[in-house]
């Protein structure tokens, strides 16, 4: 799957893995469902998406916490849109 195929799947996340499901729900404006999905997982990828979601929420402290859990750095020079695209690209390759 590539990014365009992922975007073309909107609005039907049932066939996606949980990481992409979370990003799908976020893209459709359902932050709470996206957050619920990543909260149920305990791995670095889920932590990375969790960090993005809290950054989008405006909770920088919590986002940085989840970046530490993921072993990644806070994206100082990346827009939320760029970060979302980066995460999707990372997951579909």
Secondary structure as a PSIPRED ss2 file (coil, helix, strand):
# PSIPRED VFORMAT (PSIPRED V4.0)

   1 X C   1.000  0.000  0.000
   2 X C   1.000  0.000  0.000
   3 X H   0.000  1.000  0.000
   4 X H   0.000  1.000  0.000
   5 X H   0.000  1.000  0.000
   6 X H   0.000  1.000  0.000
   7 X H   0.000  1.000  0.000
   8 X H   0.000  1.000  0.000
   9 X C   1.000  0.000  0.000
  10 X C   1.000  0.000  0.000
  11 X C   1.000  0.000  0.000
  12 X C   1.000  0.000  0.000
  13 X H   0.000  1.000  0.000
  14 X H   0.000  1.000  0.000
  15 X H   0.000  1.000  0.000
  16 X C   1.000  0.000  0.000
  17 X C   1.000  0.000  0.000
  18 X H   0.000  1.000  0.000
  19 X H   0.000  1.000  0.000
  20 X H   0.000  1.000  0.000
  21 X H   0.000  1.000  0.000
  22 X H   0.000  1.000  0.000
  23 X H   0.000  1.000  0.000
  24 X H   0.000  1.000  0.000
  25 X H   0.000  1.000  0.000
  26 X H   0.000  1.000  0.000
  27 X H   0.000  1.000  0.000
  28 X C   1.000  0.000  0.000
  29 X C   1.000  0.000  0.000
  30 X C   1.000  0.000  0.000
  31 X H   0.000  1.000  0.000
  32 X H   0.000  1.000  0.000
  33 X H   0.000  1.000  0.000
  34 X H   0.000  1.000  0.000
  35 X H   0.000  1.000  0.000
  36 X H   0.000  1.000  0.000
  37 X H   0.000  1.000  0.000
  38 X H   0.000  1.000  0.000
  39 X H   0.000  1.000  0.000
  40 X C   1.000  0.000  0.000
  41 X C   1.000  0.000  0.000
  42 X C   1.000  0.000  0.000
  43 X C   1.000  0.000  0.000
  44 X H   0.000  1.000  0.000
  45 X H   0.000  1.000  0.000
  46 X H   0.000  1.000  0.000
  47 X H   0.000  1.000  0.000
  48 X H   0.000  1.000  0.000
  49 X H   0.000  1.000  0.000
  50 X H   0.000  1.000  0.000
  51 X H   0.000  1.000  0.000
  52 X H   0.000  1.000  0.000
  53 X H   0.000  1.000  0.000
  54 X H   0.000  1.000  0.000
  55 X H   0.000  1.000  0.000
  56 X H   0.000  1.000  0.000
  57 X H   0.000  1.000  0.000
  58 X C   1.000  0.000  0.000
  59 X C   1.000  0.000  0.000
  60 X H   0.000  1.000  0.000
  61 X H   0.000  1.000  0.000
  62 X H   0.000  1.000  0.000
  63 X H   0.000  1.000  0.000
  64 X H   0.000  1.000  0.000
  65 X H   0.000  1.000  0.000
  66 X H   0.000  1.000  0.000
  67 X H   0.000  1.000  0.000
  68 X H   0.000  1.000  0.000
  69 X H   0.000  1.000  0.000
  70 X H   0.000  1.000  0.000
  71 X C   1.000  0.000  0.000
  72 X C   1.000  0.000  0.000
  73 X C   1.000  0.000  0.000
  74 X C   1.000  0.000  0.000
  75 X C   1.000  0.000  0.000
  76 X C   1.000  0.000  0.000
  77 X C   1.000  0.000  0.000
  78 X C   1.000  0.000  0.000
  79 X C   1.000  0.000  0.000
  80 X H   0.000  1.000  0.000
  81 X H   0.000  1.000  0.000
  82 X H   0.000  1.000  0.000
  83 X H   0.000  1.000  0.000
  84 X H   0.000  1.000  0.000
  85 X H   0.000  1.000  0.000
  86 X H   0.000  1.000  0.000
  87 X H   0.000  1.000  0.000
  88 X H   0.000  1.000  0.000
  89 X H   0.000  1.000  0.000
  90 X H   0.000  1.000  0.000
  91 X H   0.000  1.000  0.000
  92 X H   0.000  1.000  0.000
  93 X C   1.000  0.000  0.000
